[in-house]
């Protein structure tokens, strides 16, 4: 089977679609950003997708992602115009100057602009020297924005090393792009990592662990107050170890696909597992531990639908049931 060419699919997006795709990609970069907003239309002031780094929004630091889906390399005039527009509105106080300015140009930039990215001082000089040609009459319709001494001084105060270009390779190699690729092109996010079981039982485990201790106690006709009380038991000790492995495999699975797909995908997967085991759980059983083992066996055989199905290993499906027990959706003792 051939590997999907997501570069070609991104190149096939129109202008609006590229902005929406970039918005989805940048939104996945949290916790780097406090919020992500897409601006569009005549009043965007040179902003396409903005990542705000604090709750001060435009009064604090922010990153501008300028999206350009052209049929050829991005020209010098276009780049200078977009930078000039944003800096002009920052100068007038509409917002603070961006702390990063990224040109998302899937087809790349011309050689002249490429050189500017590696020579920030030359970049600034080019904007100033070409202002009348690239910016003066194109920032506001039917109005000339002259480069007076105050505006020039403001531009000279800007560190042009904040300006960068984002290529297709940059997008596709970013660890945070997977959710956007999944949403837009159905990309397979790949297998989830295995869970790591901490030696000490975490507070987040206590509900399902408590249900298991109750099941062990019912079988033995006694009460187990602490997990350590059954650690040396011939059967219950190893049984608890397996359940914790399953719980943490499911936790790693859920965390990975929550980060790399979207919420509905994981919700659908869990819903399939729940409906696959709930009738087994509510059926009559000899005791609670028999019910646990019957649900584990049933979970192993459930075939969920959707894109996560072929990544759902048996311990994951079983571990999800312990997450249900943790949330009081499944009860081992009738």
C-alpha positions, 0 to 999 in steps of 0.5 A: 500500500502506498504512503499517502502524500499529505504534501499534495493534499495540502497543496490542493487546499484553497486559500480559505481551506489552508487558513482553516487547516493551519488554524487546526494545526496551531490549535493543537500546539497547546499548551504553548498558546492560551488561545488560537483565533482565525481572522478573515476578511477585509479587516484582518489587518494582515492576520490570518491565524493568531496564537496568543501566548497569554490572556492579554491576547493582542495586548501581550505576546502573540504569533502571526501565521500568514497563510499564502496558497499561491500557485508559485513561490511567494514574491518579495513584494507580497512578503514586504506588503504583509509585514508592512501591513501588520507593523503599521497596525501595530504602530497605530496601536491596534495590537502589539507587534507580533513576537513571531511572524510565520509565513505559511507558504506551501509552495515556498518563497523566492530566493530573495525572500529566502535570503532575507530570512537568514539576514534580518537586518537586510529584511528590515532595510528592504521593507524601508527602502521599498515602502513606497512601492510595496506598502504605501498605497496597498495597506488601506484602500484609497489612502497613502501611508507615508513612511514618516520618521515616527513609523520608520523609527517603529519599524527600525525597533522591530527585531526582524529575526522573528520572521520565518517561513514555514514550508510543507516539510516544516508542517509535516514534521511538526509533532502537533500536526497529526490531529489536523492531518487526521481531521482533514485527510483521515491520516492514521495517527499510528499506534499508541505507546504502552502504558507505564505502571507506577510502583505505588498506586496513584490516587486516580486509581483508587475507585477501580482498585477499591472495587477489585479489593471488594471483589477479592474480599467477597471471594475470600469471605473477608475484607481487604482494606489495602492493596498490599494485603493481597500482594502476596496472595497466590491468585489475587496478587498477580490478578491485580498486577494484570488489571493495573497493566491494563488500566495504564495501557488504556490510559496511554491509549486514550491520552495518545488518541485524544492528542492526535485525533479528535474527541468524537473518535475516542468517545465512539471507541469507548462507547463501542467497548461499553456496549460490548461488555455492559450486558455481560457485566449486568448478567448473573454471576457467581460473585464479583470476581467472576463478573470481572473476569467475564467482562475481561474475556468479553472485552477482549472479543469486542470489535470496535468500529472506526479508525482506532479499531486496528490499534486497540490491543486486547489489554487496552480494551480490557483496561478501558473497562477499569476506567469505566469502573473508575467512573462508576459506569461498571460495578463489579459487585451487584 
